[in-house]
Amino acid sequence: MFINNFNHKNILSKSLSTTTDHSNSLEAAFTMMEMVLVMSVVVVLFLLTIPNIQTTMSVVNDKGCDAQKKIVDAAILQYTLKHDKTPTSISELMSDGFLSDKQNICNDGTEIRIVNGQAE
């Protein structure tokens, strides 16, 4: 009976060791499947956010141009107070030092003009 129990223990330990080896390879394969799944979810989320980022950048550029026009409006007001007349062009504001060379163009490349005493 002791020999019989001993054989069962040997067989049981051998079956456990092969099961353990087999489960390690399954765990590695499962980890690879997890990585593929996670990467595909990340790609889908990235593709969904790209249009939102482009819309946000457009809004930021528009707000930046509006802020630039307000700076030009302030320069127009300063020019008017100094010379008692409204400037007719941006070059007048730049020549008197109210604006720098880079302040007559928005970030998107649109040139700012003076129309009816206001920056447009």
Buried (B, 14 or more C-beta within 10 A) or exposed (E): EEEEEEEEEEEEEEEEEEEEEEEEEEEEEEEEEEEEEEEEEEEEEEEEEEEEEEEEEEEEBEEEBEEBBEBBBEBBEBBEEEEEEBBEEBEBBBEBEBBEEEBBBBEEEEEBEBEEEEBE
